[in-house]
Amino acid sequence: MFPFILRALRAYAPYITLPVAAVVGVIGYKVENMLSDKYTPYRESIQNQRSERQLKSEDLTQIDSLKEKRFVPNTIFEKNVSPSLKD
């Protein structure tokens, strides 16, 4: 009798698991909707934040000469240093 049950379960597995998976998915979806907060606060775009930060941080009329090459680091260790560590 047990081999017949296993054979039947093997043959009808997709018909059994699909409704079970659908029920579990619907229940999970409903529980997640009840528990989660769907409010997303407004944030300004990254490009606008960057442009405002650049305008506040430096005077755009003062441009370094390209002959001085102040933008080239003296050593490789100065290449990718965060602004807070430059001082």
PDB file of N, CA, C and O in Angstrom:
ATOM      1  N   MET A   1       0.809  -1.193   0.000  1.00  0.00           N
ATOM      2  CA  MET A   1       0.000   0.000   0.000  1.00  0.00           C
ATOM      3  C   MET A   1       0.860   1.267   0.000  1.00  0.00           C
ATOM      4  O   MET A   1       0.529   2.243  -0.674  1.00  0.00           O
ATOM      5  N   PHE A   2       1.954   1.253   0.750  1.00  0.00           N
ATOM      6  CA  PHE A   2       2.838   2.410   0.847  1.00  0.00           C
ATOM      7  C   PHE A   2       3.453   2.763  -0.513  1.00  0.00           C
ATOM      8  O   PHE A   2       3.521   3.947  -0.841  1.00  0.00           O
ATOM      9  N   PRO A   3       3.911   1.778  -1.332  1.00  0.00           N
ATOM     10  CA  PRO A   3       4.442   2.141  -2.655  1.00  0.00           C
ATOM     11  C   PRO A   3       3.402   2.799  -3.552  1.00  0.00           C
ATOM     12  O   PRO A   3       3.752   3.655  -4.365  1.00  0.00           O
ATOM     13  N   PHE A   4       2.140   2.424  -3.425  1.00  0.00           N
ATOM     14  CA  PHE A   4       1.094   3.044  -4.240  1.00  0.00           C
ATOM     15  C   PHE A   4       0.892   4.515  -3.847  1.00  0.00           C
ATOM     16  O   PHE A   4       0.675   5.375  -4.701  1.00  0.00           O
ATOM     17  N   ILE A   5       0.968   4.779  -2.563  1.00  0.00           N
ATOM     18  CA  ILE A   5       0.815   6.163  -2.077  1.00  0.00           C
ATOM     19  C   ILE A   5       1.982   7.023  -2.570  1.00  0.00           C
ATOM     20  O   ILE A   5       1.779   8.147  -3.028  1.00  0.00           O
ATOM     21  N   LEU A   6       3.196   6.491  -2.474  1.00  0.00           N
ATOM     22  CA  LEU A   6       4.358   7.236  -2.951  1.00  0.00           C
ATOM     23  C   LEU A   6       4.284   7.478  -4.450  1.00  0.00           C
ATOM     24  O   LEU A   6       4.622   8.569  -4.911  1.00  0.00           O
ATOM     25  N   ARG A   7       3.853   6.495  -5.217  1.00  0.00           N
ATOM     26  CA  ARG A   7       3.721   6.639  -6.661  1.00  0.00           C
ATOM     27  C   ARG A   7       2.665   7.703  -6.998  1.00  0.00           C
ATOM     28  O   ARG A   7       2.859   8.504  -7.912  1.00  0.00           O
ATOM     29  N   ALA A   8       1.571   7.708  -6.271  1.00  0.00           N
ATOM     30  CA  ALA A   8       0.524   8.702  -6.502  1.00  0.00           C
ATOM     31  C   ALA A   8       1.020  10.101  -6.133  1.00  0.00           C
ATOM     32  O   ALA A   8       0.756  11.060  -6.858  1.00  0.00           O
ATOM     33  N   LEU A   9       1.731  10.224  -5.018  1.00  0.00           N
ATOM     34  CA  LEU A   9       2.278  11.527  -4.627  1.00  0.00           C
ATOM     35  C   LEU A   9       3.296  12.025  -5.649  1.00  0.00           C
ATOM     36  O   LEU A   9       3.339  13.219  -5.945  1.00  0.00           O
ATOM     37  N   ARG A  10       4.112  11.128  -6.187  1.00  0.00           N
ATOM     38  CA  ARG A  10       5.105  11.507  -7.176  1.00  0.00           C
ATOM     39  C   ARG A  10       4.429  11.968  -8.467  1.00  0.00           C
ATOM     40  O   ARG A  10       4.880  12.928  -9.093  1.00  0.00           O
ATOM     41  N   ALA A  11       3.371  11.304  -8.860  1.00  0.00           N
ATOM     42  CA  ALA A  11       2.685  11.646 -10.103  1.00  0.00           C
ATOM     43  C   ALA A  11       1.908  12.952  -9.975  1.00  0.00           C
ATOM     44  O   ALA A  11       1.864  13.745 -10.916  1.00  0.00           O
ATOM     45  N   TYR A  12       1.299  13.176  -8.820  1.00  0.00           N
ATOM     46  CA  TYR A  12       0.459  14.362  -8.636  1.00  0.00           C
ATOM     47  C   TYR A  12       1.131  15.463  -7.817  1.00  0.00           C
ATOM     48  O   TYR A  12       0.442  16.345  -7.303  1.00  0.00           O
ATOM     49  N   ALA A  13       2.443  15.434  -7.684  1.00  0.00           N
ATOM     50  CA  ALA A  13       3.168  16.428  -6.885  1.00  0.00           C
ATOM     51  C   ALA A  13       2.940  17.859  -7.369  1.00  0.00           C
ATOM     52  O   ALA A  13       2.706  18.738  -6.540  1.00  0.00           O
ATOM     53  N   PRO A  14       2.998  18.133  -8.682  1.00  0.00           N
ATOM     54  CA  PRO A  14       2.765  19.528  -9.108  1.00  0.00           C
ATOM     55  C   PRO A  14       1.361  20.022  -8.775  1.00  0.00           C
ATOM     56  O   PRO A  14       1.172  21.197  -8.458  1.00  0.00           O
ATOM     57  N   TYR A  15       0.385  19.134  -8.847  1.00  0.00           N
ATOM     58  CA  TYR A  15      -0.992  19.534  -8.568  1.00  0.00           C
ATOM     59  C   TYR A  15      -1.224  19.766  -7.077  1.00  0.00           C
ATOM     60  O   TYR A  15      -2.153  20.475  -6.689  1.00  0.00           O
ATOM     61  N   ILE A  16      -0.383  19.170  -6.255  1.00  0.00           N
ATOM     62  CA  ILE A  16      -0.512  19.348  -4.805  1.00  0.00           C
ATOM     63  C   ILE A  16       0.291  20.559  -4.339  1.00  0.00           C
ATOM     64  O   ILE A  16      -0.188  21.354  -3.531  1.00  0.00           O
ATOM     65  N   THR A  17       1.521  20.697  -4.854  1.00  0.00           N
ATOM     66  CA  THR A  17       2.405  21.751  -4.341  1.00  0.00           C
ATOM     67  C   THR A  17       2.029  23.143  -4.836  1.00  0.00           C
ATOM     68  O   THR A  17       2.232  24.119  -4.114  1.00  0.00           O
ATOM     69  N   LEU A  18       1.488  23.260  -6.047  1.00  0.00           N
ATOM     70  CA  LEU A  18       1.148  24.589  -6.560  1.00  0.00           C
ATOM     71  C   LEU A  18       0.085  25.291  -5.718  1.00  0.00           C
ATOM     72  O   LEU A  18       0.283  26.454  -5.365  1.00  0.00           O
ATOM     73  N   PRO A  19      -1.027  24.650  -5.379  1.00  0.00           N
ATOM     74  CA  PRO A  19      -1.994  25.351  -4.523  1.00  0.00           C
ATOM     75  C   PRO A  19      -1.457  25.636  -3.119  1.00  0.00           C
ATOM     76  O   PRO A  19      -1.771  26.670  -2.529  1.00  0.00           O
ATOM     77  N   VAL A  20      -0.651  24.721  -2.591  1.00  0.00           N
ATOM     78  CA  VAL A  20      -0.073  24.947  -1.259  1.00  0.00           C
ATOM     79  C   VAL A  20       0.871  26.145  -1.304  1.00  0.00           C
ATOM     80  O   VAL A  20       0.841  26.991  -0.410  1.00  0.00           O
ATOM     81  N   ALA A  21       1.703  26.222  -2.332  1.00  0.00           N
ATOM     82  CA  ALA A  21       2.628  27.350  -2.456  1.00  0.00           C
ATOM     83  C   ALA A  21       1.870  28.655  -2.661  1.00  0.00           C
ATOM     84  O   ALA A  21       2.280  29.690  -2.135  1.00  0.00           O
ATOM     85  N   ALA A  22       0.776  28.629  -3.412  1.00  0.00           N
ATOM     86  CA  ALA A  22      -0.020  29.835  -3.629  1.00  0.00           C
ATOM     87  C   ALA A  22      -0.648  30.318  -2.329  1.00  0.00           C
ATOM     88  O   ALA A  22      -0.666  31.518  -2.057  1.00  0.00           O
ATOM     89  N   VAL A  23      -1.158  29.400  -1.532  1.00  0.00           N
ATOM     90  CA  VAL A  23      -1.777  29.778  -0.256  1.00  0.00           C
ATOM     91  C   VAL A  23      -0.729  30.369   0.684  1.00  0.00           C
ATOM     92  O   VAL A  23      -0.973  31.389   1.329  1.00  0.00           O
ATOM     93  N   VAL A  24       0.433  29.728   0.760  1.00  0.00           N
ATOM     94  CA  VAL A  24       1.505  30.241   1.617  1.00  0.00           C
ATOM     95  C   VAL A  24       1.958  31.619   1.130  1.00  0.00           C
ATOM     96  O   VAL A  24       2.223  32.500   1.948  1.00  0.00           O
ATOM     97  N   GLY A  25       2.049  31.819  -0.181  1.00  0.00           N
ATOM     98  CA  GLY A  25       2.452  33.116  -0.722  1.00  0.00           C
ATOM     99  C   GLY A  25       1.447  34.207  -0.424  1.00  0.00           C
ATOM    100  O   GLY A  25       1.832  35.323  -0.075  1.00  0.00           O
ATOM    101  N   VAL A  26       0.167  33.908  -0.554  1.00  0.00           N
ATOM    102  CA  VAL A  26      -0.872  34.906  -0.270  1.00  0.00           C
ATOM    103  C   VAL A  26      -0.872  35.270   1.209  1.00  0.00           C
ATOM    104  O   VAL A  26      -0.990  36.444   1.561  1.00  0.00           O
ATOM    105  N   ILE A  27      -0.742  34.284   2.063  1.00  0.00           N
ATOM    106  CA  ILE A  27      -0.704  34.558   3.505  1.00  0.00           C
ATOM    107  C   ILE A  27       0.518  35.411   3.850  1.00  0.00           C
ATOM    108  O   ILE A  27       0.408  36.365   4.620  1.00  0.00           O
ATOM    109  N   GLY A  28       1.670  35.079   3.290  1.00  0.00           N
ATOM    110  CA  GLY A  28       2.881  35.869   3.541  1.00  0.00           C
ATOM    111  C   GLY A  28       2.755  37.285   3.041  1.00  0.00           C
ATOM    112  O   GLY A  28       3.214  38.220   3.698  1.00  0.00           O
ATOM    113  N   TYR A  29       2.135  37.459   1.879  1.00  0.00           N
ATOM    114  CA  TYR A  29       1.935  38.793   1.316  1.00  0.00           C
ATOM    115  C   TYR A  29       1.041  39.641   2.211  1.00  0.00           C
ATOM    116  O   TYR A  29       1.321  40.815   2.452  1.00  0.00           O
ATOM    117  N   LYS A  30      -0.029  39.039   2.697  1.00  0.00           N
ATOM    118  CA  LYS A  30      -0.961  39.771   3.571  1.00  0.00           C
ATOM    119  C   LYS A  30      -0.296  40.137   4.900  1.00  0.00           C
ATOM    120  O   LYS A  30      -0.467  41.254   5.389  1.00  0.00           O
ATOM    121  N   VAL A  31       0.454  39.211   5.481  1.00  0.00           N
ATOM    122  CA  VAL A  31       1.139  39.481   6.753  1.00  0.00           C
ATOM    123  C   VAL A  31       2.173  40.587   6.568  1.00  0.00           C
ATOM    124  O   VAL A  31       2.301  41.470   7.416  1.00  0.00           O
ATOM    125  N   GLU A  32       2.913  40.538   5.454  1.00  0.00           N
ATOM    126  CA  GLU A  32       3.915  41.571   5.212  1.00  0.00           C
ATOM    127  C   GLU A  32       3.258  42.941   5.024  1.00  0.00           C
ATOM    128  O   GLU A  32       3.794  43.945   5.492  1.00  0.00           O
ATOM    129  N   ASN A  33       2.122  42.996   4.356  1.00  0.00           N
ATOM    130  CA  ASN A  33       1.418  44.270   4.199  1.00  0.00           C
ATOM    131  C   ASN A  33       0.935  44.824   5.525  1.00  0.00           C
ATOM    132  O   ASN A  33       0.935  46.039   5.725  1.00  0.00           O
ATOM    133  N   MET A  34       0.524  43.956   6.431  1.00  0.00           N
ATOM    134  CA  MET A  34       0.061  44.431   7.739  1.00  0.00           C
ATOM    135  C   MET A  34       1.213  44.935   8.592  1.00  0.00           C
ATOM    136  O   MET A  34       1.043  45.896   9.344  1.00  0.00           O
ATOM    137  N   LEU A  35       2.376  44.314   8.495  1.00  0.00           N
ATOM    138  CA  LEU A  35       3.494  44.638   9.376  1.00  0.00           C
ATOM    139  C   LEU A  35       4.397  45.749   8.846  1.00  0.00           C
ATOM    140  O   LEU A  35       4.995  46.478   9.638  1.00  0.00           O
ATOM    141  N   SER A  36       4.509  45.894   7.537  1.00  0.00           N
ATOM    142  CA  SER A  36       5.496  46.828   7.002  1.00  0.00           C
ATOM    143  C   SER A  36       4.919  48.232   6.865  1.00  0.00           C
ATOM    144  O   SER A  36       3.708  48.429   6.765  1.00  0.00           O
ATOM    145  N   ASP A  37       5.832  49.195   6.863  1.00  0.00           N
ATOM    146  CA  ASP A  37       5.476  50.590   6.682  1.00  0.00           C
ATOM    147  C   ASP A  37       5.780  50.953   5.235  1.00  0.00           C
ATOM    148  O   ASP A  37       6.920  50.815   4.792  1.00  0.00           O
ATOM    149  N   LYS A  38       4.785  51.410   4.499  1.00  0.00           N
ATOM    150  CA  LYS A  38       4.969  51.681   3.079  1.00  0.00           C
ATOM    151  C   LYS A  38       5.302  53.142   2.797  1.00  0.00           C
ATOM    152  O   LYS A  38       5.419  53.527   1.633  1.00  0.00           O
ATOM    153  N   TYR A  39       5.456  53.952   3.818  1.00  0.00           N
ATOM    154  CA  TYR A  39       5.747  55.366   3.625  1.00  0.00           C
ATOM    155  C   TYR A  39       7.225  55.558   3.304  1.00  0.00           C
ATOM    156  O   TYR A  39       8.093  55.131   4.065  1.00  0.00           O
ATOM    157  N   THR A  40       7.505  56.199   2.178  1.00  0.00           N
ATOM    158  CA  THR A  40       8.869  56.518   1.784  1.00  0.00           C
ATOM    159  C   THR A  40       9.017  58.032   1.788  1.00  0.00           C
ATOM    160  O   THR A  40       8.345  58.711   1.012  1.00  0.00           O
ATOM    161  N   PRO A  41       9.875  58.578   2.636  1.00  0.00           N
ATOM    162  CA  PRO A  41      10.012  60.033   2.689  1.00  0.00           C
ATOM    163  C   PRO A  41      10.664  60.575   1.412  1.00  0.00           C
ATOM    164  O   PRO A  41      11.439  59.882   0.752  1.00  0.00           O
ATOM    165  N   TYR A  42      10.340  61.802   1.086  1.00  0.00           N
ATOM    166  CA  TYR A  42      10.893  62.444  -0.101  1.00  0.00           C
ATOM    167  C   TYR A  42      12.345  62.816   0.146  1.00  0.00           C
ATOM    168  O   TYR A  42      12.694  63.382   1.182  1.00  0.00           O
ATOM    169  N   ARG A  43      13.182  62.487  -0.828  1.00  0.00           N
ATOM    170  CA  ARG A  43      14.579  62.907  -0.782  1.00  0.00           C
ATOM    171  C   ARG A  43      14.922  63.527  -2.125  1.00  0.00           C
ATOM    172  O   ARG A  43      14.489  63.058  -3.178  1.00  0.00           O
ATOM    173  N   GLU A  44      15.696  64.572  -2.064  1.00  0.00           N
ATOM    174  CA  GLU A  44      16.112  65.243  -3.286  1.00  0.00           C
ATOM    175  C   GLU A  44      17.064  64.340  -4.058  1.00  0.00           C
ATOM    176  O   GLU A  44      17.734  63.498  -3.460  1.00  0.00           O
ATOM    177  N   SER A  45      17.135  64.501  -5.367  1.00  0.00           N
ATOM    178  CA  SER A  45      17.965  63.626  -6.182  1.00  0.00           C
ATOM    179  C   SER A  45      19.442  63.797  -5.824  1.00  0.00           C
ATOM    180  O   SER A  45      19.860  64.841  -5.323  1.00  0.00           O
ATOM    181  N   ILE A  46      20.199  62.773  -6.085  1.00  0.00           N
ATOM    182  CA  ILE A  46      21.633  62.774  -5.759  1.00  0.00           C
ATOM    183  C   ILE A  46      22.356  63.853  -6.563  1.00  0.00           C
ATOM    184  O   ILE A  46      23.264  64.504  -6.047  1.00  0.00           O
ATOM    185  N   GLN A  47      21.966  64.044  -7.805  1.00  0.00           N
ATOM    186  CA  GLN A  47      22.621  65.062  -8.632  1.00  0.00           C
ATOM    187  C   GLN A  47      22.386  66.465  -8.077  1.00  0.00           C
ATOM    188  O   GLN A  47      23.298  67.292  -8.071  1.00  0.00           O
ATOM    189  N   ASN A  48      21.174  66.732  -7.615  1.00  0.00           N
ATOM    190  CA  ASN A  48      20.905  68.052  -7.025  1.00  0.00           C
ATOM    191  C   ASN A  48      21.653  68.234  -5.714  1.00  0.00           C
ATOM    192  O   ASN A  48      22.170  69.318  -5.446  1.00  0.00           O
ATOM    193  N   GLN A  49      21.718  67.199  -4.901  1.00  0.00           N
ATOM    194  CA  GLN A  49      22.471  67.282  -3.646  1.00  0.00           C
ATOM    195  C   GLN A  49      23.937  67.553  -3.921  1.00  0.00           C
ATOM    196  O   GLN A  49      24.558  68.360  -3.229  1.00  0.00           O
ATOM    197  N   ARG A  50      24.493  66.893  -4.915  1.00  0.00           N
ATOM    198  CA  ARG A  50      25.908  67.062  -5.252  1.00  0.00           C
ATOM    199  C   ARG A  50      26.177  68.471  -5.760  1.00  0.00           C
ATOM    200  O   ARG A  50      27.156  69.102  -5.362  1.00  0.00           O
ATOM    201  N   SER A  51      25.310  68.965  -6.640  1.00  0.00           N
ATOM    202  CA  SER A  51      25.535  70.308  -7.181  1.00  0.00           C
ATOM    203  C   SER A  51      25.417  71.368  -6.090  1.00  0.00           C
ATOM    204  O   SER A  51      26.191  72.325  -6.084  1.00  0.00           O
ATOM    205  N   GLU A  52      24.473  71.224  -5.175  1.00  0.00           N
ATOM    206  CA  GLU A  52      24.360  72.182  -4.065  1.00  0.00           C
ATOM    207  C   GLU A  52      25.571  72.114  -3.145  1.00  0.00           C
ATOM    208  O   GLU A  52      26.060  73.143  -2.677  1.00  0.00           O
ATOM    209  N   ARG A  53      26.053  70.906  -2.888  1.00  0.00           N
ATOM    210  CA  ARG A  53      27.228  70.745  -2.027  1.00  0.00           C
ATOM    211  C   ARG A  53      28.459  71.368  -2.679  1.00  0.00           C
ATOM    212  O   ARG A  53      29.277  71.980  -1.992  1.00  0.00           O
ATOM    213  N   GLN A  54      28.601  71.220  -3.988  1.00  0.00           N
ATOM    214  CA  GLN A  54      29.740  71.821  -4.682  1.00  0.00           C
ATOM    215  C   GLN A  54      29.651  73.342  -4.672  1.00  0.00           C
ATOM    216  O   GLN A  54      30.663  74.025  -4.518  1.00  0.00           O
ATOM    217  N   LEU A  55      28.454  73.864  -4.834  1.00  0.00           N
ATOM    218  CA  LEU A  55      28.307  75.317  -4.822  1.00  0.00           C
ATOM    219  C   LEU A  55      28.597  75.901  -3.446  1.00  0.00           C
ATOM    220  O   LEU A  55      29.139  77.003  -3.350  1.00  0.00           O
ATOM    221  N   LYS A  56      28.253  75.199  -2.396  1.00  0.00           N
ATOM    222  CA  LYS A  56      28.503  75.687  -1.039  1.00  0.00           C
ATOM    223  C   LYS A  56      29.965  75.563  -0.642  1.00  0.00           C
ATOM    224  O   LYS A  56      30.471  76.401   0.104  1.00  0.00           O
ATOM    225  N   SER A  57      30.652  74.536  -1.125  1.00  0.00           N
ATOM    226  CA  SER A  57      31.971  74.220  -0.597  1.00  0.00           C
ATOM    227  C   SER A  57      33.090  75.095  -1.153  1.00  0.00           C
ATOM    228  O   SER A  57      34.050  75.375  -0.435  1.00  0.00           O
ATOM    229  N   GLU A  58      33.001  75.527  -2.384  1.00  0.00           N
ATOM    230  CA  GLU A  58      34.142  76.252  -2.937  1.00  0.00           C
ATOM    231  C   GLU A  58      33.684  77.430  -3.790  1.00  0.00           C
ATOM    232  O   GLU A  58      32.560  77.478  -4.289  1.00  0.00           O
ATOM    233  N   ASP A  59      34.592  78.361  -3.929  1.00  0.00           N
ATOM    234  CA  ASP A  59      34.334  79.526  -4.765  1.00  0.00           C
ATOM    235  C   ASP A  59      34.693  79.162  -6.203  1.00  0.00           C
ATOM    236  O   ASP A  59      35.835  78.801  -6.488  1.00  0.00           O
ATOM    237  N   LEU A  60      33.733  79.254  -7.096  1.00  0.00           N
ATOM    238  CA  LEU A  60      33.947  78.815  -8.466  1.00  0.00           C
ATOM    239  C   LEU A  60      34.778  79.788  -9.288  1.00  0.00           C
ATOM    240  O   LEU A  60      35.215  79.453 -10.389  1.00  0.00           O
ATOM    241  N   THR A  61      35.000  80.984  -8.768  1.00  0.00           N
ATOM    242  CA  THR A  61      35.812  81.949  -9.515  1.00  0.00           C
ATOM    243  C   THR A  61      37.297  81.697  -9.335  1.00  0.00           C
ATOM    244  O   THR A  61      38.097  82.136 -10.162  1.00  0.00           O
ATOM    245  N   GLN A  62      37.683  81.002  -8.276  1.00  0.00           N
ATOM    246  CA  GLN A  62      39.095  80.705  -8.019  1.00  0.00           C
ATOM    247  C   GLN A  62      39.440  79.349  -8.634  1.00  0.00           C
ATOM    248  O   GLN A  62      39.078  78.305  -8.093  1.00  0.00           O
ATOM    249  N   ILE A  63      40.134  79.375  -9.755  1.00  0.00           N
ATOM    250  CA  ILE A  63      40.497  78.151 -10.460  1.00  0.00           C
ATOM    251  C   ILE A  63      42.014  78.016 -10.435  1.00  0.00           C
ATOM    252  O   ILE A  63      42.724  78.977 -10.730  1.00  0.00           O
ATOM    253  N   ASP A  64      42.514  76.841 -10.087  1.00  0.00           N
ATOM    254  CA  ASP A  64      43.950  76.606 -10.046  1.00  0.00           C
ATOM    255  C   ASP A  64      44.520  76.563 -11.461  1.00  0.00           C
ATOM    256  O   ASP A  64      43.844  76.175 -12.415  1.00  0.00           O
ATOM    257  N   SER A  65      45.758  76.964 -11.567  1.00  0.00           N
ATOM    258  CA  SER A  65      46.434  76.929 -12.850  1.00  0.00           C
ATOM    259  C   SER A  65      46.797  75.481 -13.187  1.00  0.00           C
ATOM    260  O   SER A  65      47.149  74.697 -12.305  1.00  0.00           O
ATOM    261  N   LEU A  66      46.708  75.144 -14.454  1.00  0.00           N
ATOM    262  CA  LEU A  66      47.069  73.788 -14.867  1.00  0.00           C
ATOM    263  C   LEU A  66      48.576  73.588 -14.877  1.00  0.00           C
ATOM    264  O   LEU A  66      49.051  72.453 -14.833  1.00  0.00           O
ATOM    265  N   LYS A  67      49.330  74.673 -14.934  1.00  0.00           N
ATOM    266  CA  LYS A  67      50.781  74.547 -14.924  1.00  0.00           C
ATOM    267  C   LYS A  67      51.299  74.133 -13.550  1.00  0.00           C
ATOM    268  O   LYS A  67      52.336  73.476 -13.456  1.00  0.00           O
ATOM    269  N   GLU A  68      50.605  74.499 -12.501  1.00  0.00           N
ATOM    270  CA  GLU A  68      51.039  74.133 -11.147  1.00  0.00           C
ATOM    271  C   GLU A  68      50.791  72.662 -10.837  1.00  0.00           C
ATOM    272  O   GLU A  68      51.526  72.062 -10.053  1.00  0.00           O
ATOM    273  N   LYS A  69      49.780  72.086 -11.435  1.00  0.00           N
ATOM    274  CA  LYS A  69      49.425  70.674 -11.243  1.00  0.00           C
ATOM    275  C   LYS A  69      49.195  70.345  -9.771  1.00  0.00           C
ATOM    276  O   LYS A  69      49.776  69.401  -9.237  1.00  0.00           O
ATOM    277  N   ARG A  70      48.346  71.132  -9.127  1.00  0.00           N
ATOM    278  CA  ARG A  70      48.047  70.886  -7.716  1.00  0.00           C
ATOM    279  C   ARG A  70      47.148  69.674  -7.536  1.00  0.00           C
ATOM    280  O   ARG A  70      47.039  69.139  -6.433  1.00  0.00           O
ATOM    281  N   PHE A  71      46.501  69.236  -8.613  1.00  0.00           N
ATOM    282  CA  PHE A  71      45.586  68.105  -8.532  1.00  0.00           C
ATOM    283  C   PHE A  71      46.305  66.763  -8.598  1.00  0.00           C
ATOM    284  O   PHE A  71      45.691  65.725  -8.348  1.00  0.00           O
ATOM    285  N   VAL A  72      47.602  66.765  -8.932  1.00  0.00           N
ATOM    286  CA  VAL A  72      48.368  65.520  -9.016  1.00  0.00           C
ATOM    287  C   VAL A  72      48.983  65.247  -7.643  1.00  0.00           C
ATOM    288  O   VAL A  72      49.656  66.123  -7.099  1.00  0.00           O
ATOM    289  N   PRO A  73      48.773  64.051  -7.062  1.00  0.00           N
ATOM    290  CA  PRO A  73      49.337  63.772  -5.743  1.00  0.00           C
ATOM    291  C   PRO A  73      50.854  63.579  -5.814  1.00  0.00           C
ATOM    292  O   PRO A  73      51.395  63.151  -6.833  1.00  0.00           O
ATOM    293  N   ASN A  74      51.519  63.905  -4.710  1.00  0.00           N
ATOM    294  CA  ASN A  74      52.967  63.751  -4.641  1.00  0.00           C
ATOM    295  C   ASN A  74      53.362  62.277  -4.577  1.00  0.00           C
ATOM    296  O   ASN A  74      54.336  61.857  -5.203  1.00  0.00           O
ATOM    297  N   THR A  75      52.608  61.510  -3.825  1.00  0.00           N
ATOM    298  CA  THR A  75      52.890  60.075  -3.707  1.00  0.00           C
ATOM    299  C   THR A  75      51.616  59.298  -3.994  1.00  0.00           C
ATOM    300  O   THR A  75      50.526  59.867  -4.061  1.00  0.00           O
ATOM    301  N   ILE A  76      51.766  57.993  -4.163  1.00  0.00           N
ATOM    302  CA  ILE A  76      50.616  57.143  -4.453  1.00  0.00           C
ATOM    303  C   ILE A  76      49.678  57.054  -3.249  1.00  0.00           C
ATOM    304  O   ILE A  76      48.487  56.788  -3.408  1.00  0.00           O
ATOM    305  N   PHE A  77      50.207  57.273  -2.055  1.00  0.00           N
ATOM    306  CA  PHE A  77      49.392  57.185  -0.850  1.00  0.00           C
ATOM    307  C   PHE A  77      48.426  58.355  -0.698  1.00  0.00           C
ATOM    308  O   PHE A  77      47.479  58.276   0.084  1.00  0.00           O
ATOM    309  N   GLU A  78      48.651  59.426  -1.428  1.00  0.00           N
ATOM    310  CA  GLU A  78      47.776  60.588  -1.373  1.00  0.00           C
ATOM    311  C   GLU A  78      46.695  60.547  -2.457  1.00  0.00           C
ATOM    312  O   GLU A  78      45.939  61.506  -2.612  1.00  0.00           O
ATOM    313  N   LYS A  79      46.620  59.463  -3.194  1.00  0.00           N
ATOM    314  CA  LYS A  79      45.748  59.408  -4.367  1.00  0.00           C
ATOM    315  C   LYS A  79      44.267  59.416  -3.992  1.00  0.00           C
ATOM    316  O   LYS A  79      43.525  60.275  -4.469  1.00  0.00           O
ATOM    317  N   ASN A  80      43.823  58.493  -3.160  1.00  0.00           N
ATOM    318  CA  ASN A  80      42.400  58.379  -2.821  1.00  0.00           C
ATOM    319  C   ASN A  80      42.192  58.612  -1.340  1.00  0.00           C
ATOM    320  O   ASN A  80      41.751  57.711  -0.626  1.00  0.00           O
ATOM    321  N   VAL A  81      42.499  59.793  -0.875  1.00  0.00           N
ATOM    322  CA  VAL A  81      42.362  60.134   0.531  1.00  0.00           C
ATOM    323  C   VAL A  81      41.033  60.869   0.708  1.00  0.00           C
ATOM    324  O   VAL A  81      40.694  61.762  -0.068  1.00  0.00           O
ATOM    325  N   SER A  82      40.298  60.480   1.730  1.00  0.00           N
ATOM    326  CA  SER A  82      39.025  61.154   1.982  1.00  0.00           C
ATOM    327  C   SER A  82      39.276  62.598   2.428  1.00  0.00           C
ATOM    328  O   SER A  82      40.332  62.896   2.986  1.00  0.00           O
ATOM    329  N   PRO A  83      38.329  63.482   2.191  1.00  0.00           N
ATOM    330  CA  PRO A  83      38.530  64.891   2.547  1.00  0.00           C
ATOM    331  C   PRO A  83      38.782  65.109   4.036  1.00  0.00           C
ATOM    332  O   PRO A  83      39.485  66.051   4.404  1.00  0.00           O
ATOM    333  N   SER A  84      38.237  64.281   4.879  1.00  0.00           N
ATOM    334  CA  SER A  84      38.447  64.467   6.308  1.00  0.00           C
ATOM    335  C   SER A  84      39.876  64.113   6.724  1.00  0.00           C
ATOM    336  O   SER A  84      40.340  64.595   7.757  1.00  0.00           O
ATOM    337  N   LEU A  85      40.579  63.296   5.959  1.00  0.00           N
ATOM    338  CA  LEU A  85      41.940  62.914   6.298  1.00  0.00           C
ATOM    339  C   LEU A  85      43.001  63.804   5.654  1.00  0.00           C
ATOM    340  O   LEU A  85      44.184  63.656   5.960  1.00  0.00           O
ATOM    341  N   LYS A  86      42.613  64.714   4.778  1.00  0.00           N
ATOM    342  CA  LYS A  86      43.576  65.573   4.108  1.00  0.00           C
ATOM    343  C   LYS A  86      44.201  66.594   5.034  1.00  0.00           C
ATOM    344  O   LYS A  86      45.327  67.030   4.798  1.00  0.00           O
ATOM    345  N   ASP A  87      43.499  66.981   6.076  1.00  0.00           N
ATOM    346  CA  ASP A  87      44.011  68.031   6.983  1.00  0.00           C
ATOM    347  C   ASP A  87      45.079  67.529   7.903  1.00  0.00           C
ATOM    348  O   ASP A  87      45.600  68.292   8.717  1.00  0.00           O
TER     349      ASP A  87
END
